[in-house]
Amino acid sequence: MSCKYGQQAKKTARVRNLFVASLVLACAFSTINLATAQTITAPPTPTAITPPEGNTAFLVGHASGSQGYTCLPTSTGETSWTINPARPEATLFLTFFGQPVQIITHFASINAKPNGVVLPVSLGGNATWQSSLDSSKVWAAVIGPHSIPAGSDPASCPNTGAIPCLLLQSIGNQEGPTGGKLLAKTTFVQRLNTKGGAAPTSACIVGQTQLVGYTADYFFYRADQR
């Protein structure tokens, strides 16, 4: 009798865990649908990092992660920490009932669907954002002088000593394997409210690498429907 009871308890626990997992997943999808249906308002930004007219923010993710730096020789024979090629690693979250829900991962990867805006980086990859729910992607790059120093704008980039705030333009988009489109029509990405992540100031030896933690808000834009 006790054996049958134990088996039944385990079965009940498995069913309960599956139900909870399904509920969490459904809530996450509902969060994304709600977020994309709402009007997202980015803070006012300087012209250099403001998307052109005809593009509207549809999603924001609060990122926590790291910037990777490599020690390379300089033209003067010394060494310095450099972010090229970029090696971001971050997770973007939305808050749902007071709890953070992962919505996007941010990393560097080869641009699999270039749109012809610029030639994709073949070594090291481009900055990439991938939906955690439908696997759609956007690759983006800073094209031209679309950067401001951290601490230079109190509304959008207030933290001195952090990595710059940026406007990145889509250079490639890809739907998810089952047709997911969350990021597939992204035109621009803003990196705002950066904190941390700046290059180390310590001396280094060529070939050394170092990860520096940072947080930021990423705003995603798409073209207005006409």
KESE-41601 format. One record per residue (C-alpha): residue number from 1; x, y, z. Coordinates in steps of 0.02 Angstrom, whole numbers, plus 50000, padded with zeros to 5 digits. Example, Ala and Ser with C-alpha at 12.3 -4.5 7.8 and 13.67 -1.06 7.14 Angstrom:
2
zalo i:1&X:50615&Y:49775&Z:50390
zalo i:2&X:50684&Y:49947&Z:50357
This chain:
226
zalo i:1&X:50000&Y:50000&Z:50000
zalo i:2&X:50140&Y:50123&Z:50047
zalo i:3&X:50229&Y:50084&Z:49883
zalo i:4&X:50074&Y:50126&Z:49781
zalo i:5&X:50050&Y:50284&Z:49883
zalo i:6&X:50229&Y:50338&Z:49851
zalo i:7&X:50211&Y:50310&Z:49663
zalo i:8&X:50049&Y:50408&Z:49660
zalo i:9&X:50131&Y:50551&Z:49757
zalo i:10&X:50275&Y:50558&Z:49633
zalo i:11&X:50153&Y:50558&Z:49487
zalo i:12&X:50053&Y:50698&Z:49566
zalo i:13&X:50212&Y:50798&Z:49595
zalo i:14&X:50264&Y:50778&Z:49413
zalo i:15&X:50093&Y:50833&Z:49352
zalo i:16&X:50098&Y:50983&Z:49469
zalo i:17&X:50273&Y:51032&Z:49410
zalo i:18&X:50219&Y:51018&Z:49228
zalo i:19&X:50067&Y:51126&Z:49264
zalo i:20&X:50174&Y:51259&Z:49351
zalo i:21&X:50299&Y:51258&Z:49207
zalo i:22&X:50159&Y:51277&Z:49080
zalo i:23&X:50083&Y:51419&Z:49181
zalo i:24&X:50249&Y:51511&Z:49191
zalo i:25&X:50275&Y:51491&Z:49004
zalo i:26&X:50099&Y:51552&Z:48966
zalo i:27&X:50127&Y:51702&Z:49080
zalo i:28&X:50290&Y:51741&Z:48992
zalo i:29&X:50205&Y:51739&Z:48822
zalo i:30&X:50065&Y:51846&Z:48891
zalo i:31&X:50194&Y:51969&Z:48956
zalo i:32&X:50274&Y:51985&Z:48785
zalo i:33&X:50106&Y:52005&Z:48698
zalo i:34&X:50056&Y:52137&Z:48825
zalo i:35&X:50221&Y:52228&Z:48807
zalo i:36&X:50214&Y:52233&Z:48618
zalo i:37&X:50033&Y:52291&Z:48623
zalo i:38&X:50072&Y:52436&Z:48740
zalo i:39&X:50152&Y:52601&Z:48694
zalo i:40&X:50334&Y:52598&Z:48748
zalo i:41&X:50401&Y:52771&Z:48788
zalo i:42&X:50589&Y:52792&Z:48781
zalo i:43&X:50666&Y:52941&Z:48873
zalo i:44&X:50708&Y:53094&Z:48769
zalo i:45&X:50879&Y:53071&Z:48690
zalo i:46&X:51008&Y:53179&Z:48602
zalo i:47&X:50996&Y:53182&Z:48412
zalo i:48&X:51147&Y:53068&Z:48392
zalo i:49&X:51057&Y:52921&Z:48472
zalo i:50&X:50878&Y:52958&Z:48421
zalo i:51&X:50802&Y:52844&Z:48287
zalo i:52&X:50740&Y:52933&Z:48130
zalo i:53&X:50558&Y:52979&Z:48113
zalo i:54&X:50447&Y:52837&Z:48056
zalo i:55&X:50512&Y:52715&Z:48189
zalo i:56&X:50423&Y:52679&Z:48352
zalo i:57&X:50481&Y:52587&Z:48508
zalo i:58&X:50384&Y:52425&Z:48534
zalo i:59&X:50484&Y:52334&Z:48668
zalo i:60&X:50607&Y:52371&Z:48808
zalo i:61&X:50718&Y:52249&Z:48901
zalo i:62&X:50818&Y:52282&Z:49058
zalo i:63&X:50988&Y:52200&Z:49033
zalo i:64&X:51114&Y:52127&Z:49152
zalo i:65&X:51274&Y:52052&Z:49087
zalo i:66&X:51455&Y:52086&Z:49041
zalo i:67&X:51564&Y:52166&Z:48910
zalo i:68&X:51718&Y:52067&Z:48858
zalo i:69&X:51885&Y:52153&Z:48831
zalo i:70&X:52048&Y:52089&Z:48756
zalo i:71&X:52222&Y:52159&Z:48786
zalo i:72&X:52302&Y:52209&Z:48620
zalo i:73&X:52459&Y:52304&Z:48568
zalo i:74&X:52442&Y:52488&Z:48523
zalo i:75&X:52527&Y:52584&Z:48383
zalo i:76&X:52649&Y:52656&Z:48511
zalo i:77&X:52710&Y:52486&Z:48565
zalo i:78&X:52610&Y:52484&Z:48727
zalo i:79&X:52456&Y:52380&Z:48768
zalo i:80&X:52275&Y:52424&Z:48805
zalo i:81&X:52107&Y:52343&Z:48834
zalo i:82&X:51997&Y:52344&Z:48679
zalo i:83&X:51816&Y:52296&Z:48650
zalo i:84&X:51844&Y:52252&Z:48466
zalo i:85&X:51781&Y:52130&Z:48418
zalo i:86&X:51632&Y:52160&Z:48532
zalo i:87&X:51593&Y:52020&Z:48654
zalo i:88&X:51431&Y:52065&Z:48743
zalo i:89&X:51344&Y:51935&Z:48850
zalo i:90&X:51182&Y:51990&Z:48931
zalo i:91&X:51007&Y:51937&Z:48974
zalo i:92&X:50859&Y:52055&Z:48953
zalo i:93&X:50710&Y:52049&Z:49070
zalo i:94&X:50535&Y:52117&Z:49090
zalo i:95&X:50453&Y:52129&Z:49260
zalo i:96&X:50296&Y:52022&Z:49277
zalo i:97&X:50198&Y:52026&Z:49443
zalo i:98&X:50355&Y:52091&Z:49526
zalo i:99&X:50466&Y:51953&Z:49456
zalo i:100&X:50593&Y:51968&Z:49315
zalo i:101&X:50551&Y:51863&Z:49162
zalo i:102&X:50687&Y:51830&Z:49033
zalo i:103&X:50636&Y:51891&Z:48860
zalo i:104&X:50797&Y:51911&Z:48759
zalo i:105&X:50978&Y:51856&Z:48758
zalo i:106&X:51115&Y:51971&Z:48693
zalo i:107&X:51279&Y:51906&Z:48622
zalo i:108&X:51391&Y:51912&Z:48468
zalo i:109&X:51359&Y:51798&Z:48320
zalo i:110&X:51380&Y:51786&Z:48133
zalo i:111&X:51244&Y:51881&Z:48040
zalo i:112&X:51145&Y:51743&Z:47953
zalo i:113&X:51020&Y:51859&Z:47867
zalo i:114&X:51109&Y:52021&Z:47814
zalo i:115&X:50995&Y:52156&Z:47745
zalo i:116&X:51127&Y:52247&Z:47644
zalo i:117&X:51143&Y:52401&Z:47758
zalo i:118&X:51326&Y:52362&Z:47794
zalo i:119&X:51443&Y:52217&Z:47763
zalo i:120&X:51424&Y:52095&Z:47909
zalo i:121&X:51573&Y:52059&Z:48020
zalo i:122&X:51638&Y:51886&Z:47976
zalo i:123&X:51761&Y:51867&Z:48120
zalo i:124&X:51694&Y:51882&Z:48297
zalo i:125&X:51516&Y:51916&Z:48240
zalo i:126&X:51394&Y:52059&Z:48258
zalo i:127&X:51295&Y:52116&Z:48408
zalo i:128&X:51144&Y:52001&Z:48416
zalo i:129&X:50980&Y:51999&Z:48511
zalo i:130&X:50877&Y:51838&Z:48511
zalo i:131&X:50703&Y:51817&Z:48581
zalo i:132&X:50700&Y:51689&Z:48721
zalo i:133&X:50523&Y:51640&Z:48674
zalo i:134&X:50512&Y:51629&Z:48484
zalo i:135&X:50700&Y:51630&Z:48438
zalo i:136&X:50682&Y:51775&Z:48315
zalo i:137&X:50839&Y:51882&Z:48299
zalo i:138&X:50905&Y:52052&Z:48254
zalo i:139&X:51086&Y:52094&Z:48215
zalo i:140&X:51130&Y:52278&Z:48235
zalo i:141&X:51280&Y:52394&Z:48224
zalo i:142&X:51326&Y:52574&Z:48263
zalo i:143&X:51333&Y:52657&Z:48092
zalo i:144&X:51409&Y:52830&Z:48097
zalo i:145&X:51426&Y:52942&Z:48251
zalo i:146&X:51277&Y:52870&Z:48345
zalo i:147&X:51355&Y:52865&Z:48518
zalo i:148&X:51362&Y:52979&Z:48670
zalo i:149&X:51476&Y:52967&Z:48823
zalo i:150&X:51401&Y:52900&Z:48982
zalo i:151&X:51355&Y:53042&Z:49099
zalo i:152&X:51326&Y:53166&Z:48956
zalo i:153&X:51136&Y:53163&Z:48959
zalo i:154&X:51041&Y:53159&Z:49124
zalo i:155&X:50881&Y:53091&Z:49048
zalo i:156&X:50949&Y:52944&Z:48948
zalo i:157&X:51131&Y:52916&Z:48993
zalo i:158&X:51164&Y:52984&Z:49168
zalo i:159&X:51298&Y:52870&Z:49240
zalo i:160&X:51474&Y:52937&Z:49219
zalo i:161&X:51609&Y:52807&Z:49189
zalo i:162&X:51495&Y:52679&Z:49108
zalo i:163&X:51497&Y:52614&Z:48930
zalo i:164&X:51425&Y:52737&Z:48802
zalo i:165&X:51243&Y:52749&Z:48756
zalo i:166&X:51211&Y:52699&Z:48576
zalo i:167&X:51093&Y:52695&Z:48430
zalo i:168&X:51117&Y:52536&Z:48329
zalo i:169&X:51037&Y:52503&Z:48160
zalo i:170&X:50975&Y:52334&Z:48105
zalo i:171&X:51094&Y:52250&Z:47983
zalo i:172&X:51000&Y:52084&Z:47983
zalo i:173&X:50840&Y:52004&Z:48046
zalo i:174&X:50781&Y:51825&Z:48058
zalo i:175&X:50616&Y:51743&Z:48105
zalo i:176&X:50616&Y:51601&Z:48230
zalo i:177&X:50616&Y:51420&Z:48168
zalo i:178&X:50427&Y:51411&Z:48189
zalo i:179&X:50393&Y:51584&Z:48116
zalo i:180&X:50419&Y:51690&Z:48272
zalo i:181&X:50424&Y:51875&Z:48230
zalo i:182&X:50455&Y:51969&Z:48393
zalo i:183&X:50623&Y:52040&Z:48336
zalo i:184&X:50609&Y:52000&Z:48150
zalo i:185&X:50555&Y:52176&Z:48102
zalo i:186&X:50667&Y:52274&Z:48220
zalo i:187&X:50743&Y:52426&Z:48133
zalo i:188&X:50842&Y:52509&Z:48274
zalo i:189&X:50903&Y:52467&Z:48449
zalo i:190&X:50945&Y:52599&Z:48580
zalo i:191&X:51062&Y:52560&Z:48725
zalo i:192&X:51019&Y:52683&Z:48864
zalo i:193&X:51043&Y:52706&Z:49052
zalo i:194&X:51207&Y:52612&Z:49049
zalo i:195&X:51295&Y:52574&Z:49213
zalo i:196&X:51466&Y:52491&Z:49223
zalo i:197&X:51546&Y:52395&Z:49081
zalo i:198&X:51686&Y:52518&Z:49042
zalo i:199&X:51857&Y:52455&Z:48991
zalo i:200&X:51977&Y:52408&Z:49132
zalo i:201&X:52109&Y:52537&Z:49175
zalo i:202&X:52237&Y:52412&Z:49237
zalo i:203&X:52395&Y:52366&Z:49143
zalo i:204&X:52381&Y:52210&Z:49039
zalo i:205&X:52477&Y:52080&Z:48940
zalo i:206&X:52434&Y:52047&Z:48757
zalo i:207&X:52307&Y:51908&Z:48744
zalo i:208&X:52228&Y:51932&Z:48915
zalo i:209&X:52039&Y:51942&Z:48923
zalo i:210&X:51925&Y:52016&Z:49053
zalo i:211&X:51737&Y:52026&Z:49079
zalo i:212&X:51663&Y:52185&Z:49154
zalo i:213&X:51485&Y:52183&Z:49220
zalo i:214&X:51357&Y:52309&Z:49161
zalo i:215&X:51172&Y:52348&Z:49157
zalo i:216&X:51073&Y:52445&Z:49028
zalo i:217&X:50901&Y:52471&Z:48952
zalo i:218&X:50879&Y:52414&Z:48772
zalo i:219&X:50736&Y:52492&Z:48673
zalo i:220&X:50683&Y:52404&Z:48512
zalo i:221&X:50605&Y:52500&Z:48367
zalo i:222&X:50514&Y:52451&Z:48208
zalo i:223&X:50451&Y:52549&Z:48059
zalo i:224&X:50280&Y:52627&Z:48076
zalo i:225&X:50146&Y:52541&Z:47974
zalo i:226&X:50077&Y:52649&Z:47835
